[in-house]
Amino acid sequence: MNRYFDANATTPLCPEARAAWLEAADEFWQNPSSPTRASARVHARLEQAREQLAAHFGAPAESVVFNSGATEGNRDVFAYWNRVEPGGAVAVSAVEHPSVLENARVISGGRLVKLPVDADGRLDLVALEQRLTDGGLSLVSLMAANNETGVLQPWRECLALCRKHRAAMHIDATQWIGKMPLGGLAQADFITGSGHKFGGPKGVGFLLVAGEHSGFQGQRGGEQENAHRAGTENYPSIAGMIAALDARIAHLSADGGALRLGRDQFEARLTDAIGGVRFWGRLVDRLPNTSSLCLREQENTRWVRRLDQRGFAVSTGSACSTGKEGPSHVLAAMGASSAEARRTIRLSALPEAKAGDWTALGDALIELWQDRHGDQGNAQVIQI
Ligand code: PLP
C-alpha cells in the first residue's frame, strides 16, 4: 500500500537512479575537468548523459546545462535575459512557482508583466496576445503544468504566439517532465527541469538552452558546462537523474493510464460521499497524478495533520509555502476566496500508485469527515 501523496513536492529515489548513483559515486567520482585518464572517463560519461537527456527532448546535446535544480534554472533565465535584453518587458503567468515569480520580480523589476489565468488556472491567451501586440515584450515564461493543481498550461499555443510576435519563451517544465510526453517542449528557448521530481536525486537538474542563446551564462567562476555554468559537475547525481528519467519515460502512458483512472474514481467517489467538496481544474486537462480538493470546512493544515496520523502524506499546496505564507497565490489567481484556499489540500500520487491506494486515501478522508458529521455529513452545509 502506497500512502505517499506528496509526489509533486518530491519523490523517493527510484531503484534505477539509486544503482546509477552508487556506481558513479564508487567508480566515477573524479573531477570530469581534471587532466587524468580516470577523469577523462568521467568526462566521457558526463557527455553521454548529456546526449541521453537531449535525446529525450529531441534537442542537441549542446543545449543541455546541468545545474542544481529548477530554482537555479529559473533564476538564471531571468538573470541572463536581464543582461541581454535590459530594456525588454518580461511576462509570467500569475500561477508560476515562486522560483519564477520571485526571481522575475527581483530581477526584472518594473518591466515584469503578470498575465491572468482563467477560473481553471489556464493562461489567458487573449490577454497574452494583446500584450504581445502592444509591443515591448521580449520574454514570456509559462510553466508546463502547475505544481498545486496539476493543471496543464497551453504552452504550445503560447509558444506559437511568442514566435509570431518574435518573443522568446521559457517553460518551467519541472512538474511535466516524467509525467507527460516531452514532444514539442524543445521548441522553446529555455526549459527547466529538476531530478527529484521524477525519481532522481535532489539538488540536481538541468536547463535546456536553444542554440541562438550561445552567450547564456548562469553562475560564474569556471568554464564547466561549455562555459554556461561554473562549478564541478555532480556526475553521480546527474547519472542518477538520467537513469530516473529513462525509467520514467519507459513506463509513461500517454493518457495517464491507471494513474488517471484511480484519481478520477477517487474524485467521483468523494463528490458523492462528502457534501460540498470540489476539485480545482477538474474540467480541464491536468497531470494524471494530481488532485487539488477544497473541503467544505476546516483548515487544510488540520486535514493534513489528521491524514498524516493515519499514515498518508498529503500537502496543503506547494511544499515551499506550507505553513509559511498566506493562502495559495495559485488559487487566488483562479478566483478562489482565501477561505477556500485555506480549505484546499493537494494530493499528488507517485507514478506507481494503484487505484487501491487512491481508494484507501478516499476511505480515510470519508471516515475523518464522518467522524465529525455522522452519516448526515453529506447533506449538512456548514458555513465558514
Ligand atoms: N518549478 C516548479 C513548477 C516546481 O514545482 C518546483 C518545486 O516544487 C520548482 C520549480 C523548484 O524545483 P527545485 O526543487 O528543483 O529547485
Residues whose N, C-alpha, C, O or C-beta is under 5 A from the ligand:
A	BS01	PLP	N8 A9 S68 G69 A70 T71 H97 S99 A145 N147 D172 T174 Q175 S194
